[in-house]
Amino acid sequence: MQQQRGDHTLDLRIHGMSCTACATRIERAVGKLAGVSGVSVHYAAKSAYITFSPEQTSPTSIIERIGQLGFHAFLYGKDGDNSSELDSLKVRVFVAVLFTIPLLWTMVHHYAWLEAIPVPLLIQEPLLQFVLAAIVQFFIGMPFYFGAFYALRERTANMDVLVAIGTTAAFAYSYISMMTGGALYFETSAVVITAVLLGKLLEASASERVMKEGDSYASLQTNEAIVIRGGTREKTSLAKIRIGDQLIAAVNEPLPTDGIIVEGHSTMDESFLTGESALVVRSAGDQVYAGTIVRGQALRIRVTAIGPDTMLSRIAALTRQAQATKSSIGRRVDRLSAIFVPIMMLLSIATLILWLVWLAPGDWGKASLHALAVLLAACPCALGLAAPISLVLATGKLARRGIVLKEAGALERLAQLDTIVLDKTGTLTEGKPALTEVSALSGSPSALLRLAASAEAESQHPFAAAIKAAAKRAGLVIPASTAYHAFPGKGIEAVVESKRVEIGNAGFAAEREWKMNRVLLSFVSRREELGETVIYAAIDGECVGAFAFTDQVKRSSTEAVSAMAAQGVQILLATGDHSSSAKNVARITGIAQENVHASMLPEHKAELIRELQAEGRVIAMAGDGWNDAPALAAADVGIAMGGGTEAALDAGHMTLLRSRLTGIYEAFQISRLTVRNIRQNLGFALLYNSIVIPFAAVGGIEPWMAGTAMALSSVSVVFNALRLNGQMNRFLRK
C-alpha cells in the first residue's frame, strides 16, 4: 500500500468478522469512501490499516461506515481488544453445547450399531427437541443471521450466509417433518451451529496466540512514570508527561518514554531494539528509548519523545502495518475467496437437483440433506487464513530480532531473492570512519581541518562526523558557517570566514575541475593502496588538500556474504567510494572483484538495480537510508541499515535497527520458511475442499459432519502456521 504525501493512517481493531469474506467486504466498502487511498483488513488479527486524506474524510466517518456494514471498529489500544470478543464466543459455545448434547443423544437411533445405547423418553419428545433446537438456532445462532443480513445487503456472501441458510433449511425441514409425523433431524442444525462455533473458538484462541507471538511490544509499554516536579517525585500517568520533563527510570522496568540520560550510569537491555541480548552501558548524554529496560541502577532522563512518537510505538505501528498489508499470495486468495461462497451455493443447488432428478427422484428429504452438507462443507476461512496467519508470526519474530518490515509483500519477495546489492559505508563497514591523515597543500593540516569541520557542521554523513570528531579531539575552535548546501553522493559546500569551502569525493572534484599537484596525487595514491577512502577540499574553487579515512569492516559482513552466497544469491557491491577502497572491502568480505561498482552516485545505483531487474532478477538493496534512498525505492526489497537510528525507519521496505548484515540472511531464511508454510496452509485448505465437498455431494457425509469438518479446516491451518514459530526458533538458535 503506497502512502501518499500528506495522508494519515488509521490503525483499527474490528469485532464481528466471521470469515475472510467479511474482511474483503470492509475493504471494498471503505475503499470507496472519498479520500481513502488504501485499505487492508486482517481477518486473523481482527484489524484494519487504512490510509486516508484528512481533508476529504475523517476517522469518525470511516468507523461509522464500518459500523453500517455490521461490525464494530475502534482505535487500536483505545476502547478494548480482541479478548472481549473471544470471551463472548466462549459463552455462546458453552450454552450451545449445553442445549445440543440432548439432541446429539437422540442421534444414536440413526445408526444401527448404536441402537444398544438407551435414550431417555423425555428427550425423544418432538416438542422438547423443537424447543432445544430453536434456542440454539435463533438465540445462539442469531449473530449468523445478522451477519448474513449485512452481507446480503451489500450484495455479497460470507460464512454467515452459508451457516444461516444451511441450518435454517435443516431446522425448517425437521419442523415440517415433525408436523407431518416424519423422522426428526433437529440435531442437524443444532450440531452444525455448535460445531461451527466450537471451530471458531479454537480458531480464535489459536489466532490470539499467534497475535501475541507477533506483537511482543505490548508488554514493554507502561502506563505510568515517576516524574520529578518541584524537586519532588510523583507517580503519574503517561498522558500527563510532556517533552522536557525529567523522569526516574526504575531498575528492571521498561522505560516509559524516549529520552536523554541527564544523571546516572547503568547497563541497559535494548534487545527489543536490536535483537541483541547482550547488555549495553549507557551514561549521561546518551539517548535511550521507551521499552528498553534498566538492569544496573536507576537513571534520571529528560523526555524527548512520548506516546506514538517513541521508537517503541513507531516500531510497533510499522509491525502492525506490515501484518495488516497483503502479500501477492494473499491478494490472489482474496480474489478466490470472493467468488468461493457464491460458487458453493450454486454447487449446493446443483446437488439438490442432481439427487431430486437422478439419484433419488422425488426424495426431497435426502436431496435436501445432501445439498445442505455441501453448503455446510464450504467456507473460505481456511484459504483466507493461509497467508496472513504465517506472515504475522514471521513479522513479529523479525521485529524481535531488530528487523522491522513495513509490508508483508516484502517478505514474500525476499524469499524469491537471487541478487543483493550492498552499499559499503555503514553496510559492509562499521559506518564510523576515522580520519587517519590530512594533507594540506598550503598552511597547516590543523587549519584545513578547522575550516572543514566548520563547513561540515550541518552534515550527517559519516565522513563529516569523523572530521568533526577529529577537530574536537585536537581542541580546535570551530568558527560558524553559513550558506550550507549538500550534493547527495558527491559533497558539500559552505561559507566559512568569507571563504567558500567545498569538500567532496573524486567525482565532485572532477566536476569542478580542481587542479591537483603531484604531492597531493601521491598522497591519494598511497592512502588508497592501503584501502582507505580519500575526499578532497577546496577554498574559493582551488584545491587545497585532502582527507584520508579508514572504516573497519564489520565482523558480520564476511559471515553474511558467505552465507548468502551459499544459498545461491549473487552479491554486488555498489559504492560512491573510489575503486581501490571498494575492491579492498570486497576482498575482505569475499565479494567477487567483477561485482564491484565504485564511484557511483545515488542515481547510478538506482539505474544499476533497474538494469538487473530488466534481466529478470529479484533484487534487494541494502544501504544506509540517507544517500541510498533512490536505490532502496527501486529495489524489490529495500533494506535500510539503521544502526538504531530513528531516521532509518522512514527508508526502504525493511529496516535493520542493528546494522549487522547477518540480519539480512536471517530475514532471507525466515522469508523462505514463511512462504513454504503459507504454501502448506493453502495445500491443506485446497485438499480439504477437494475431498470433503465431493463427499458431501454424493452423500458420503452427514450435514453435521460437513459443518464440523468446515470448522476444523481453519483450525488445522492455524496450528500448521504455529509450527512455523518452532521452525524459526530452531533456525535462529543455530
C-alpha positions in Angstrom: 0.0 0.0 0.0 1.6 3.3 -1.1 1.1 6.2 1.3 0.6 9.5 -0.5 2.2 12.7 0.8 0.0 14.3 3.4 -2.1 11.2 4.0 -2.9 10.0 7.5 -3.1 6.4 8.7 -5.8 4.7 10.9 -5.0 1.6 12.9 -8.2 -0.1 13.9 -9.4 -3.2 15.7 -12.6 -4.7 14.3 -15.1 -7.0 16.0 -17.8 -9.1 14.4 -15.9 -10.6 11.4 -16.8 -14.3 10.8 -14.6 -15.1 7.9 -12.2 -13.6 5.3 -15.2 -12.6 3.1 -16.1 -10.1 5.8 -12.6 -8.6 5.6 -13.0 -8.3 1.8 -16.4 -6.6 2.2 -14.9 -4.0 4.6 -12.0 -3.3 2.2 -14.3 -2.7 -0.7 -16.8 -0.5 1.2 -14.2 1.6 3.0 -12.1 1.8 -0.2 -14.9 3.6 -1.9 -15.0 6.4 0.6 -13.7 9.8 -0.7 -10.2 10.4 0.5 -9.4 6.8 1.3 -6.3 5.8 -0.6 -5.6 2.3 0.9 -7.4 -0.3 3.0 -6.0 -3.6 4.3 -8.2 -5.6 6.6 -6.7 -8.6 8.5 -9.3 -11.2 9.4 -7.0 -13.3 11.7 -5.8 -10.2 13.7 -9.3 -8.6 13.6 -7.6 -5.4 12.5 -7.6 -2.8 9.7 -4.9 -0.4 8.4 -6.3 2.5 6.5 -4.7 5.4 4.7 -6.8 8.5 4.1 -6.7 12.2 3.4 -7.9 14.2 6.4 -9.1 16.9 4.0 -11.7 14.5 2.5 -12.7 12.2 5.3 -12.2 11.6 9.0 -11.6 8.6 11.3 -15.1 9.0 12.6 -16.6 8.7 9.1 -14.6 5.6 8.4 -15.5 4.0 11.7 -19.2 4.8 11.1 -19.0 3.2 7.6 -17.6 0.0 9.1 -20.5 0.1 11.6 -23.0 0.3 8.8 -21.6 -3.0 7.5 -22.5 -4.7 10.8 -19.1 -4.6 12.5 -17.7 -2.7 15.5 -14.5 -0.8 14.9 -12.4 1.1 17.4 -8.9 2.7 17.5 -6.0 0.3 18.4 -5.4 0.4 22.1 -8.2 2.8 22.9 -11.5 1.0 23.6 -10.7 -2.6 24.1 -9.1 -5.7 22.5 -10.0 -9.0 20.9 -10.3 -10.8 24.3 -13.8 -9.4 24.8 -15.0 -11.0 21.5 -13.3 -14.2 22.5 -15.0 -14.3 25.9 -18.4 -13.8 24.2 -17.6 -16.7 21.9 -16.8 -18.9 24.8 -20.2 -18.2 26.4 -22.0 -18.9 23.1 -20.1 -22.2 22.8 -20.9 -23.3 26.4 -24.7 -22.6 26.0 -24.8 -24.2 22.6 -23.1 -27.4 23.9 -25.4 -27.5 26.9 -28.5 -27.5 24.7 -27.1 -29.6 21.9 -26.0 -32.6 24.0 -29.6 -33.9 24.5 -30.2 -33.6 20.7 -26.9 -35.3 20.0 -28.1 -38.2 22.3 -31.1 -38.8 20.0 -28.8 -39.4 17.0 -28.0 -42.9 18.2 -31.3 -44.1 16.7 -30.0 -43.1 13.3 -27.2 -45.7 13.4 -27.8 -49.4 13.8 -24.5 -50.0 15.6 -25.5 -47.5 18.3 -29.0 -48.9 19.0 -27.9 -50.6 22.2 -27.4 -47.1 23.9 -30.5 -46.2 25.8 -32.2 -42.9 25.0 -34.5 -41.3 27.7 -38.1 -41.0 26.6 -38.1 -37.3 27.6 -35.5 -36.2 25.0 -37.3 -38.3 22.4 -40.3 -35.9 22.7 -40.6 -33.9 19.4 -41.7 -30.8 21.2 -38.6 -30.8 23.5 -36.3 -31.3 20.6 -38.0 -28.5 18.8 -37.5 -26.1 21.8 -33.9 -27.1 22.3 -33.1 -26.7 18.6 -34.9 -23.4 18.4 -32.9 -22.0 21.3 -29.6 -22.9 19.5 -30.9 -21.8 16.1 -32.5 -18.5 16.9 -30.7 -17.4 20.1 -27.2 -18.8 20.0 -27.2 -18.6 16.2 -28.7 -15.1 15.9 -25.3 -13.5 15.1 -25.2 -15.6 12.0 -28.5 -14.1 10.8 -27.3 -10.6 11.5 -24.0 -11.3 9.6 -25.9 -12.8 6.7 -28.3 -9.8 6.6 -25.5 -7.3 6.4 -23.6 -9.3 3.8 -26.6 -9.8 1.6 -27.5 -6.1 1.9 -24.1 -5.3 0.4 -24.8 -7.9 -2.3 -22.0 -10.2 -1.1 -21.9 -13.6 0.7 -19.9 -14.9 3.6 -19.7 -17.8 6.0 -22.7 -16.4 7.9 -24.8 -16.7 4.8 -23.8 -20.3 4.4 -24.5 -21.2 8.0 -27.8 -19.3 8.2 -29.2 -20.7 5.0 -28.0 -24.3 5.7 -29.1 -24.5 9.3 -32.4 -22.8 8.7 -33.1 -25.2 5.9 -32.3 -28.2 8.3 -34.4 -26.7 11.1 -37.4 -26.0 8.7 -37.2 -29.5 7.2 -37.2 -31.0 10.7 -40.2 -28.8 11.7 -42.2 -29.8 8.7 -41.3 -33.5 9.3 -42.4 -33.1 12.9 -45.8 -31.7 11.9 -46.3 -34.5 9.3 -45.1 -37.2 11.7 -41.9 -38.0 9.8 -38.3 -38.5 11.1 -36.8 -35.7 13.1 -33.4 -34.1 12.3 -33.4 -31.2 14.8 -30.0 -32.3 15.9 -28.6 -31.5 12.5 -29.0 -27.7 12.7 -28.0 -27.6 16.4 -24.9 -29.7 16.0 -23.8 -27.7 12.9 -24.1 -24.4 14.8 -22.3 -25.8 17.8 -19.6 -27.3 15.7 -19.1 -24.1 13.7 -18.9 -22.1 17.0 -16.5 -24.6 18.5 -14.3 -24.4 15.4 -14.4 -20.6 15.5 -13.5 -20.7 19.2 -10.5 -23.0 18.5 -9.5 -20.8 15.6 -9.9 -17.6 17.6 -7.9 -19.0 20.5 -5.1 -20.1 18.3 -5.2 -16.8 16.3 -4.9 -14.8 19.6 -1.9 -16.9 20.5 -0.4 -16.1 17.1 -1.2 -12.4 17.5 0.6 -12.4 20.9 3.6 -14.1 19.3 3.5 -11.4 16.5 3.1 -8.4 18.8 5.6 -8.6 21.6 5.7 -4.9 22.2 2.6 -4.6 24.4 4.4 -6.0 27.4 7.1 -3.2 27.1 4.6 -0.4 27.1 3.9 1.2 30.5 1.1 3.5 31.6 2.8 5.3 34.5 6.0 7.0 35.2 7.9 8.7 38.1 8.3 12.3 37.2 10.3 15.0 39.1 8.4 18.2 39.6 9.2 20.9 42.1 12.0 18.9 43.5 9.8 16.0 44.4 9.0 12.7 42.8 5.5 11.7 42.0 3.9 8.8 40.0 1.7 10.0 37.2 0.1 8.6 34.1 1.9 8.9 30.7 -0.9 11.1 29.4 0.4 13.8 31.7 4.0 13.6 30.7 5.4 16.3 28.5 8.6 16.7 26.4 11.3 18.2 28.6 10.1 16.6 31.8 12.6 14.6 33.9 11.7 11.1 34.9 13.2 8.4 37.1 13.9 5.2 35.2 13.5 2.4 37.7 15.6 -0.8 37.7 14.1 -3.8 35.9 11.3 -1.7 34.5 10.9 -0.7 30.8 11.4 3.0 30.1 8.1 4.8 29.6 9.4 7.3 27.0 12.4 8.1 24.8 14.9 10.5 26.4 18.4 11.6 27.1 20.2 10.5 30.3 20.9 13.5 32.5 22.2 11.7 35.6 23.3 8.1 36.2 25.3 5.3 34.7 23.8 1.8 34.1 23.6 -1.3 31.9 20.5 -1.5 29.6 18.6 -4.3 27.9 18.0 -3.0 24.4 17.1 -6.4 22.9 13.7 -5.2 21.6 15.5 -2.6 19.5 18.5 -4.5 18.2 17.6 -8.2 18.7 20.9 -8.4 20.6 20.6 -10.0 24.1 23.9 -8.6 25.4 23.5 -5.6 27.8 25.0 -2.3 26.8 26.3 0.5 29.0 24.5 3.9 28.9 25.5 7.1 30.8 24.8 10.8 30.9 24.3 12.3 27.4 23.3 9.0 25.8 19.9 8.5 24.0 17.7 5.8 25.5 14.3 4.5 24.2 11.0 3.5 25.6 10.8 -0.2 26.1 14.5 -0.6 27.0 15.0 -2.0 30.5 17.4 -0.6 33.1 19.4 -3.5 34.6 22.0 -1.7 36.7 20.9 1.3 38.7 18.2 3.9 38.4 18.6 6.7 35.9 17.3 10.2 35.5 16.3 11.0 32.0 14.9 14.1 30.1 11.9 13.2 27.9 12.5 13.7 24.2 9.5 11.7 22.7 6.2 10.5 24.1 3.3 8.4 23.0 3.2 7.4 19.3 6.4 9.3 18.6 8.6 7.0 20.7 10.8 4.5 18.9 8.9 1.6 20.5 5.5 2.9 19.3 6.8 3.6 15.8 8.3 0.1 15.5 5.1 -1.5 16.9 3.0 0.6 14.4 5.2 -0.4 11.5 4.9 -4.1 12.5 1.2 -3.9 12.7 1.1 -2.1 9.4 3.2 -5.0 7.8 0.9 -7.6 9.4 -2.2 -5.8 8.0 -0.9 -5.4 4.5 -1.5 -8.2 1.9 1.1 -10.2 0.1 0.6 -11.1 -3.6 -0.4 -14.6 -2.4 -2.9 -13.1 0.0 -4.4 -10.9 -2.7 -4.9 -13.9 -5.1 -6.5 -15.9 -2.3 -8.8 -12.9 -1.5 -10.0 -12.9 -5.1 -10.6 -16.6 -5.0 -12.5 -16.3 -1.6 -14.7 -13.5 -3.1 -16.2 -16.0 -5.6 -15.9 -19.1 -3.5 -19.1 -18.7 -1.4 -21.4 -17.9 -4.5 -19.9 -20.9 -6.3 -20.5 -23.2 -3.4 -24.1 -22.0 -3.2 -24.6 -22.9 -6.8 -23.0 -26.2 -6.2 -25.4 -26.9 -3.4 -28.3 -26.1 -5.7 -26.8 -28.4 -8.3 -26.5 -31.2 -5.7 -30.2 -30.7 -4.8 -31.3 -31.0 -8.4 -28.9 -34.0 -9.0 -30.5 -36.0 -6.2 -34.1 -35.0 -7.0 -33.8 -35.8 -10.7 -31.4 -38.7 -11.0 -30.0 -40.2 -7.8 -33.2 -40.2 -5.6 -36.1 -38.9 -7.8 -38.7 -37.1 -5.7 -37.0 -37.7 -2.4 -36.9 -34.1 -1.1 -35.6 -35.2 2.3 -32.5 -37.0 1.1 -31.8 -34.4 -1.6 -32.1 -31.5 0.9 -29.7 -33.2 3.4 -27.0 -33.8 0.8 -27.4 -30.2 -0.6 -27.2 -29.0 3.0 -24.0 -31.0 3.6 -22.4 -29.3 0.5 -23.4 -25.9 1.8 -22.0 -26.5 5.2 -18.8 -28.0 4.0 -17.9 -24.9 2.0 -16.2 -21.9 3.7 -13.3 -19.8 2.5 -11.9 -19.2 6.0 -9.1 -21.8 5.8 -8.0 -20.3 2.4 -8.2 -16.8 3.8 -6.1 -17.7 6.9 -3.4 -19.5 4.9 -1.2 -16.4 4.3 -1.8 -13.8 7.0 -1.5 -16.1 10.0 2.0 -17.1 8.9 3.0 -13.6 8.0 2.0 -12.3 11.4 4.3 -14.8 13.1 7.2 -14.0 10.8 7.0 -10.2 11.0 6.7 -10.5 14.8 9.7 -12.8 15.0 11.8 -10.5 12.8 10.8 -7.4 14.8 12.2 -9.0 17.9 15.5 -9.5 16.1 15.6 -5.8 15.3 14.4 -6.3 11.7 11.3 -4.2 11.0 9.1 -4.9 8.0 6.8 -2.3 6.5 4.8 -4.5 4.2 4.1 -8.2 4.0 4.8 -8.3 0.3 8.5 -7.5 1.0 8.8 -10.8 2.9 7.4 -12.7 0.0 9.7 -11.0 -2.5 12.7 -11.6 -0.2 12.0 -15.4 -0.4 12.5 -15.1 -4.2 15.7 -13.1 -3.9 18.6 -14.0 -6.3 20.7 -10.9 -6.2 21.6 -8.4 -3.5 23.3 -5.1 -4.0 25.3 -3.8 -0.9 26.5 -0.3 -0.1 29.9 -0.1 1.5 29.9 2.6 4.3 27.6 1.6 7.1 26.6 -1.6 5.5 29.7 -3.7 5.0 31.7 -1.5 7.2 31.1 -0.1 10.6 29.9 3.2 9.2 32.1 5.1 11.7 35.1 6.1 9.6 38.1 7.6 11.4 40.2 10.3 10.0 43.7 8.9 9.5 45.6 11.8 7.8 45.2 15.3 6.5 47.2 16.6 3.5 47.3 20.4 3.2 48.9 21.9 0.1 49.2 25.3 1.8 49.1 26.1 5.5 48.9 23.6 8.3 46.7 20.4 8.4 45.1 21.8 11.6 44.0 25.0 9.8 42.4 22.9 7.0 40.8 20.6 9.5 39.3 23.6 11.3 37.7 25.0 8.1 36.4 21.6 7.1 34.8 20.9 10.5 33.0 24.3 10.2 31.8 23.6 6.7 30.6 20.1 7.7 28.8 21.3 10.8 25.3 20.6 9.4 26.2 17.4 7.5 25.0 14.0 8.8 27.4 12.0 6.6 29.8 9.6 8.4 32.9 11.3 6.9 31.6 14.7 8.2 31.2 13.1 11.7 34.8 11.9 11.5 36.1 15.3 10.5 34.2 17.0 13.4 35.4 14.4 15.9 39.0 14.8 14.9 38.7 18.6 15.2 37.2 18.2 18.7 40.0 15.9 19.8 42.5 18.4 18.5 40.9 21.1 20.6 40.3 23.4 17.7 37.9 26.3 17.9 35.4 25.9 15.2 34.0 29.0 13.6 30.4 29.4 12.4 29.5 28.6 8.8 26.7 29.8 6.5 25.2 29.0 3.1 25.5 25.3 3.7 24.4 23.2 0.7 24.7 19.4 0.2 25.1 17.5 -3.0 24.0 13.9 -2.2 26.6 11.3 -3.1 29.1 14.0 -4.0 29.9 16.5 -1.4 29.0 19.8 0.4 29.8 23.5 0.3 29.5 26.3 2.8 30.9 29.7 3.6 33.4 29.9 6.4 35.1 33.2 7.4 34.1 34.7 4.0 35.6 31.7 2.2 33.7 29.3 0.0 34.8 25.9 1.4 33.9 22.8 -0.7 34.5 19.2 0.3 33.7 16.1 -1.8 34.8 12.9 -3.5 36.8 12.4 -6.7 33.7 12.8 -8.9 32.9 16.1 -7.1 36.5 17.3 -7.6 36.5 16.4 -11.3 33.1 18.0 -11.9 34.6 21.3 -10.5 37.9 20.8 -12.4 40.0 21.1 -9.3 43.7 21.0 -10.1 45.9 18.7 -8.1 49.7 18.7 -7.9 52.0 15.7 -7.7 52.3 15.9 -3.9 48.5 15.6 -3.4 48.2 12.8 -6.1 51.0 10.9 -4.3 49.1 11.2 -1.0 45.9 10.0 -2.6 47.6 7.0 -4.3 49.4 6.0 -1.1 46.3 6.1 1.1 44.1 4.3 -1.4 46.6 1.5 -1.8 46.0 1.0 2.0 42.3 0.6 1.3 41.4 4.0 2.7 38.9 6.4 1.3 40.1 9.9 0.3 37.9 13.1 -0.1 39.1 16.5 -1.3 38.8 20.1 -0.1 38.9 23.4 -2.0 38.8 27.0 -1.0 37.3 29.5 -3.4 37.5 26.9 -6.2 41.1 26.0 -5.6 42.0 22.5 -4.3 43.9 22.9 -1.0 44.2 19.4 0.3 42.6 16.0 1.1 41.4 13.8 4.0 42.0 10.1 4.3 39.6 7.8 6.2 39.6 4.2 7.3 36.4 2.3 8.1 36.6 -1.1 9.8 34.8 -4.0 8.0 32.1 -5.5 10.3 32.7 -9.0 11.6 29.1 -9.9 10.5 29.8 -8.8 6.9 32.1 -11.7 5.9 29.8 -14.2 7.6 26.7 -12.8 5.9 28.2 -12.6 2.5 29.4 -16.2 2.7 26.0 -17.5 4.0 24.0 -15.6 1.3 26.4 -16.8 -1.5 26.0 -20.4 -0.2 22.2 -20.0 -0.8 22.9 -19.1 -4.5 22.4 -15.4 -4.0 24.7 -13.2 -6.2 26.4 -10.4 -4.1 27.2 -7.0 -5.7 29.0 -4.0 -4.1 27.9 -0.5 -5.2 29.5 2.4 -3.6 30.4 6.1 -4.1 33.9 5.4 -2.9 37.0 5.1 -5.0 37.6 1.7 -6.8 40.6 0.8 -4.7 38.8 1.2 -1.4 35.8 -0.7 -2.7 37.8 -3.6 -4.0 39.7 -3.8 -0.7 36.5 -4.2 1.2 35.2 -6.7 -1.4 38.4 -8.8 -1.0 38.0 -8.9 2.8 34.3 -9.9 2.7 34.6 -12.3 -0.2 32.7 -10.4 -2.9 34.0 -11.1 -6.4 36.0 -8.3 -7.8 34.0 -8.2 -11.0 30.9 -7.5 -8.9 32.3 -4.2 -7.6 30.8 -1.0 -8.8 32.6 2.0 -7.5 32.4 5.8 -7.7 28.6 5.6 -8.1 26.1 8.4 -7.4 22.8 7.5 -5.8 21.0 7.7 -9.1 23.6 5.4 -10.7 22.9 2.8 -8.0 19.1 3.0 -8.9 20.0 2.6 -12.6 22.1 -0.5 -11.8 19.2 -2.0 -9.9 16.7 -1.4 -12.8 19.2 -2.9 -15.3 19.4 -6.1 -13.1 15.6 -6.2 -12.8 15.3 -6.0 -16.6 17.3 -9.2 -16.7 14.6 -10.9 -14.7 16.4 -10.8 -11.3 14.7 -10.2 -7.9 16.9 -7.6 -6.3 17.5 -6.5 -2.7 19.4 -3.3 -2.0 21.0 -2.6 1.4 22.1 0.9 2.2 22.2 3.5 4.9 18.9 5.2 4.1 20.5 8.6 3.6 22.2 8.6 0.2 20.7 5.4 -1.0 17.0 6.3 -0.9 16.6 6.1 -4.7 18.2 2.7 -4.9 16.2 1.4 -1.9 13.0 2.5 -3.5 13.9 1.0 -6.9 14.8 -2.5 -5.4 12.2 -5.3 -5.0 13.3 -5.2 -1.3 15.0 -2.0 0.0 16.8 -2.7 3.3 17.8 0.3 5.4 20.8 -0.3 7.7 19.6 1.7 10.7 22.2 1.3 13.4 19.4 2.0 15.8 18.6 5.4 14.3 15.0 6.6 14.0 15.6 8.1 10.5 16.2 4.7 9.1 12.5 3.7 9.9 11.5 6.0 7.0 13.6 4.3 4.4 13.2 1.2 2.3 10.8 -1.8 2.7 12.7 -3.2 5.7 14.9 -1.7 8.4 17.7 -3.4 10.3 17.7 -1.4 13.6 21.1 -3.0 14.4 23.4 -2.7 11.4 24.5 -6.3 11.3 24.5 -7.8 7.8 23.6 -11.2 9.2 20.2 -9.7 9.8 19.6 -9.8 6.1 20.5 -13.5 6.0 18.1 -14.2 8.9 15.3 -12.3 7.2 16.0 -14.2 3.9 15.8 -17.6 5.6 12.8 -16.7 7.6 11.0 -15.5 4.5 11.7 -18.9 2.8 10.3 -20.7 5.8 7.3 -18.5 5.9 6.4 -18.8 2.2 6.8 -22.6 2.4 4.5 -22.6 5.4 1.9 -20.5 3.5 2.0 -22.9 0.6 1.4 -25.8 3.1 -1.5 -23.9 4.5 -3.0 -23.4 1.1 -2.4 -27.1 0.3 -4.3 -28.1 3.5 -7.2 -25.8 2.6 -7.5 -26.9 -1.0 -7.1 -30.6 -0.1 -9.9 -30.2 2.4 -12.2 -28.7 -0.2 -11.3 -31.1 -2.9 -12.1 -34.1 -0.6 -15.0 -33.0 1.7 -17.2 -31.2 -0.8 -17.4 -34.1 -3.4 -18.0 -36.5 -0.5 -20.8 -34.2 0.7 -22.3 -34.0 -2.8 -22.5 -37.8 -3.2 -24.0 -38.4 0.3 -20.8 -39.7 1.8 -21.1 -37.5 5.0 -23.9 -36.1 7.1 -24.5 -32.3 7.3 -23.3 -32.1 10.9 -20.0 -33.9 9.8 -19.6 -31.4 6.9 -20.1 -28.5 9.3 -17.6 -29.9 11.8 -15.1 -30.5 9.1 -15.5 -27.0 7.7 -14.9 -25.5 11.2 -11.9 -27.7 11.9 -10.2 -26.9 8.5 -9.5 -23.4 9.7 -8.1 -24.8 12.9 -5.7 -27.1 11.0 -4.4 -24.1 9.1 -3.8 -22.1 12.2 -2.0 -24.9 14.0 0.2 -25.6 11.0 1.1 -21.9 11.0 2.1 -22.2 14.6 4.6 -24.8 13.6 6.4 -22.0 11.8 7.3 -20.4 15.1 9.2 -23.5 16.2 11.0 -23.7 12.8 12.1 -20.1 13.1 13.3 -20.6 16.6 15.4 -23.7 15.6 16.9 -21.7 12.7 17.8 -18.7 14.9 19.4 -21.0 17.6 21.9 -22.4 15.0 
